[in-house]
Amino acid sequence: MKLVPLTDRVVLKQLEAEEKTKSGIVLTGTAQEKPQEALVIAVGPGGTVDGKEVTMQVKEGQKVIYSKYAGTEVKLDGEEYMIVRQSDILAVVED
């Protein structure tokens, strides 16, 4: 099964939470902060949203940082995804 986002929506797969701090302390599952970093899985076609033309600026495979309370969480074939608007993506992470 495949998720195909509409208009200005983007499907993200959240990256794993850090299990250790920089100083080497191991964090329990409840102490781990939910990461705001994700991998772009699928991108909608863009188009007219609220009377404005939207051009998609992210591509599949990019690593991005998104707004903390953005989007809708969905589960498909045992995998968890986030569907967000492109405007909820704050930055692209470049290596």
Accessible surface in RSA format (square Angstrom, percent):
REM  Atomic radii and reference values for relative SASA: ProtOr
REM  Chains: A
REM  Algorithm: Lee & Richards
REM  Probe-radius: 1.40
REM  Slices: 20
REM RES _ NUM      All-atoms   Total-Side   Main-Chain    Non-polar    All polar
REM                ABS   REL    ABS   REL    ABS   REL    ABS   REL    ABS   REL
RES MET A   1   181.57  94.0 106.15  70.3  75.41 179.6 103.18  87.7  78.39 103.9
RES LYS A   2   167.38  81.7 140.95  86.5  26.43  62.9  88.29  79.5  79.10  84.3
RES LEU A   3    46.42  25.9  39.14  28.0   7.28  18.3  40.05  28.1   6.37  17.1
RES VAL A   4   107.37  70.7  85.45  77.4  21.92  52.8  86.63  75.3  20.74  56.3
RES PRO A   5    11.61   8.5   2.53   2.3   9.07  33.0  10.16   8.4   1.44   9.0
RES LEU A   6   131.90  73.5 129.90  92.9   2.00   5.0 130.12  91.4   1.78   4.8
RES THR A   7    54.92  39.1  53.31  54.0   1.61   3.8  46.40  62.3   8.52  12.9
RES ASP A   8     7.53   5.3   7.53   7.5   0.00   0.0   0.04   0.1   7.49   7.5
RES ARG A   9    76.53  32.1  76.53  39.0   0.00   0.0   9.44  12.9  67.09  40.7
RES VAL A  10     0.00   0.0   0.00   0.0   0.00   0.0   0.00   0.0   0.00   0.0
RES VAL A  11     0.73   0.5   0.73   0.7   0.00   0.0   0.73   0.6   0.00   0.0
RES LEU A  12     0.00   0.0   0.00   0.0   0.00   0.0   0.00   0.0   0.00   0.0
RES LYS A  13    67.34  32.9  67.34  41.3   0.00   0.0  46.26  41.6  21.08  22.5
RES GLN A  14    49.53  27.7  38.19  27.9  11.33  27.0  13.54  28.8  35.98  27.3
RES LEU A  15    55.75  31.0  50.68  36.3   5.07  12.7  52.42  36.8   3.33   9.0
RES GLU A  16   160.47  92.1 140.40 106.2  20.07  47.8  65.23 126.2  95.24  77.8
RES ALA A  17    25.60  23.5  12.70  19.6  12.90  29.3  13.62  19.2  11.98  31.7
RES GLU A  18   133.03  76.4 124.35  94.1   8.68  20.7  54.77 105.9  78.26  63.9
RES GLU A  19   115.31  66.2 111.01  84.0   4.30  10.2  25.33  49.0  89.98  73.5
RES LYS A  20   122.38  59.7 113.85  69.9   8.53  20.3  57.53  51.8  64.84  69.1
RES THR A  21    50.98  36.3  38.47  39.0  12.51  29.8  45.48  61.1   5.50   8.3
RES LYS A  22   219.59 107.1 176.14 108.1  43.45 103.4 127.77 115.0  91.82  97.8
RES SER A  23    95.58  80.8  53.12  70.9  42.46  97.8  56.97 121.3  38.61  54.1
RES GLY A  24    41.77  51.5   0.00   N/A  41.77  51.5  24.42  67.0  17.35  38.9
RES ILE A  25   112.23  63.9 107.03  79.7   5.19  12.5 112.23  80.8   0.00   0.0
RES VAL A  26   105.78  69.6  84.99  76.9  20.78  50.1  84.99  73.9  20.78  56.4
RES LEU A  27    49.71  27.7  41.77  29.9   7.94  19.9  43.28  30.4   6.43  17.3
RES THR A  28    91.78  65.3  82.68  83.8   9.10  21.7  84.88 114.0   6.90  10.4
RES GLY A  29    62.88  77.5   0.00   N/A  62.88  77.5  34.60  94.9  28.28  63.3
RES THR A  30   138.74  98.7 104.04 105.5  34.70  82.7  91.46 122.8  47.28  71.5
RES ALA A  31    61.74  56.8  31.23  48.2  30.51  69.4  41.32  58.2  20.42  54.1
RES GLN A  32    48.35  27.0  30.85  22.5  17.50  41.7   3.34   7.1  45.01  34.1
RES GLU A  33   123.58  70.9 105.56  79.9  18.01  42.9  49.71  96.2  73.86  60.3
RES LYS A  34   113.19  55.2 100.54  61.7  12.65  30.1  78.34  70.5  34.86  37.1
RES PRO A  35    31.83  23.2  21.13  19.3  10.69  38.9  31.11  25.7   0.72   4.4
RES GLN A  36    55.83  31.2  49.66  36.3   6.18  14.7  13.19  28.1  42.65  32.3
RES GLU A  37    56.40  32.4  55.95  42.3   0.44   1.1   8.41  16.3  47.99  39.2
RES ALA A  38     0.01   0.0   0.01   0.0   0.00   0.0   0.01   0.0   0.00   0.0
RES LEU A  39    63.74  35.5  63.74  45.6   0.00   0.0  63.74  44.8   0.00   0.0
RES VAL A  40     2.23   1.5   0.00   0.0   2.23   5.4   0.00   0.0   2.23   6.1
RES ILE A  41    66.42  37.8  54.68  40.7  11.74  28.3  57.11  41.1   9.31  25.3
RES ALA A  42     8.72   8.0   8.72  13.5   0.00   0.0   8.72  12.3   0.00   0.0
RES VAL A  43    36.75  24.2  13.24  12.0  23.51  56.7  13.24  11.5  23.51  63.8
RES GLY A  44     3.94   4.9   0.00   N/A   3.94   4.9   0.43   1.2   3.51   7.9
RES PRO A  45   114.82  83.7  74.37  67.8  40.45 147.0  87.12  71.9  27.70 172.2
RES GLY A  46     6.22   7.7   0.00   N/A   6.22   7.7   0.42   1.2   5.80  13.0
RES GLY A  47    25.01  30.8   0.00   N/A  25.01  30.8  23.03  63.2   1.98   4.4
RES THR A  48    88.70  63.1  63.98  64.9  24.72  58.9  42.47  57.0  46.23  69.9
RES VAL A  49    22.51  14.8  16.49  14.9   6.02  14.5  19.80  17.2   2.71   7.4
RES ASP A  50   135.21  94.7  95.02  94.6  40.19  95.0  40.84  96.1  94.37  94.1
RES GLY A  51    71.10  87.7   0.00   N/A  71.10  87.7  32.69  89.7  38.41  86.0
RES LYS A  52   151.11  73.7 147.11  90.3   4.00   9.5  94.34  84.9  56.76  60.5
RES GLU A  53   131.22  75.3  99.30  75.1  31.92  76.0  54.98 106.3  76.24  62.2
RES VAL A  54    34.05  22.4  27.61  25.0   6.44  15.5  30.65  26.6   3.40   9.2
RES THR A  55   101.74  72.4  90.87  92.1  10.87  25.9  67.92  91.2  33.81  51.1
RES MET A  56    36.01  18.6  12.90   8.5  23.11  55.0  12.90  11.0  23.11  30.6
RES GLN A  57   144.26  80.7 119.02  87.0  25.24  60.1  36.06  76.8 108.20  82.1
RES VAL A  58    10.61   7.0   5.51   5.0   5.09  12.3   5.51   4.8   5.09  13.8
RES LYS A  59   145.47  71.0 142.37  87.4   3.09   7.4  93.48  84.1  51.99  55.4
RES GLU A  60   119.04  68.3  96.63  73.1  22.41  53.4  27.12  52.5  91.91  75.0
RES GLY A  61    54.24  66.9   0.00   N/A  54.24  66.9  31.48  86.4  22.76  51.0
RES GLN A  62    50.98  28.5  45.15  33.0   5.83  13.9  22.89  48.7  28.10  21.3
RES LYS A  63    65.49  32.0  62.79  38.5   2.70   6.4  23.73  21.4  41.77  44.5
RES VAL A  64     0.00   0.0   0.00   0.0   0.00   0.0   0.00   0.0   0.00   0.0
RES ILE A  65    64.24  36.6  64.24  47.9   0.00   0.0  64.24  46.3   0.00   0.0
RES TYR A  66     3.23   1.5   3.23   1.8   0.00   0.0   1.95   1.5   1.28   1.6
RES SER A  67    38.41  32.5  37.74  50.4   0.67   1.5   4.44   9.5  33.97  47.6
RES LYS A  68   107.79  52.6  87.19  53.5  20.60  49.0  54.60  49.1  53.19  56.7
RES TYR A  69   199.94  93.3 164.24  93.4  35.70  92.9 135.88 102.1  64.06  79.0
RES ALA A  70    13.81  12.7   0.83   1.3  12.97  29.5   8.66  12.2   5.15  13.6
RES GLY A  71    42.18  52.0   0.00   N/A  42.18  52.0   8.73  24.0  33.45  74.9
RES THR A  72    84.09  59.8  80.41  81.5   3.68   8.8  50.90  68.4  33.19  50.2
RES GLU A  73   101.41  58.2  76.92  58.2  24.49  58.3  34.96  67.6  66.45  54.3
RES VAL A  74    45.92  30.2  37.29  33.8   8.63  20.8  45.55  39.6   0.37   1.0
RES LYS A  75   143.12  69.8 111.41  68.4  31.71  75.5  61.95  55.8  81.17  86.5
RES LEU A  76    35.55  19.8  32.49  23.2   3.06   7.7  34.69  24.4   0.86   2.3
RES ASP A  77   104.68  73.3  63.17  62.9  41.51  98.1  40.60  95.6  64.08  63.9
RES GLY A  78    64.42  79.4   0.00   N/A  64.42  79.4  31.66  86.9  32.75  73.4
RES GLU A  79    72.44  41.6  70.91  53.6   1.53   3.6  20.18  39.0  52.25  42.7
RES GLU A  80   104.67  60.1  99.65  75.4   5.01  11.9  34.47  66.7  70.20  57.3
RES TYR A  81    37.87  17.7  35.43  20.2   2.44   6.3   6.48   4.9  31.39  38.7
RES MET A  82    10.77   5.6  10.77   7.1   0.00   0.0  10.25   8.7   0.51   0.7
RES ILE A  83    44.07  25.1  40.21  30.0   3.85   9.3  40.21  29.0   3.85  10.5
RES VAL A  84     1.69   1.1   0.00   0.0   1.69   4.1   1.69   1.5   0.00   0.0
RES ARG A  85    85.30  35.8  84.21  42.9   1.09   2.6  28.77  39.3  56.54  34.3
RES GLN A  86    26.68  14.9  24.04  17.6   2.63   6.3  11.25  24.0  15.42  11.7
RES SER A  87    92.00  77.7  58.70  78.3  33.30  76.7  56.38 120.1  35.61  49.9
RES ASP A  88    39.70  27.8  38.38  38.2   1.32   3.1   1.32   3.1  38.38  38.3
RES ILE A  89    22.22  12.6   5.40   4.0  16.83  40.6   5.40   3.9  16.83  45.7
RES LEU A  90   113.26  63.1  79.01  56.5  34.25  86.1  82.67  58.1  30.60  82.3
RES ALA A  91    47.90  44.0  37.94  58.5   9.96  22.7  47.90  67.5   0.00   0.0
RES VAL A  92    57.43  37.8  34.58  31.3  22.86  55.1  34.58  30.0  22.86  62.0
RES VAL A  93    46.23  30.4  33.24  30.1  12.99  31.3  37.22  32.3   9.01  24.4
RES GLU A  94   153.36  88.0 121.37  91.8  31.99  76.2  42.78  82.7 110.58  90.3
RES ASP A  95   167.78 117.5  92.87  92.4  74.91 177.1  69.25 163.0  98.54  98.3
END  Absolute sums over single chains surface
CHAIN  1 A     6837.0       5249.3       1587.7       3775.5       3061.5
END  Absolute sums over all chains
TOTAL          6837.0       5249.3       1587.7       3775.5       3061.5
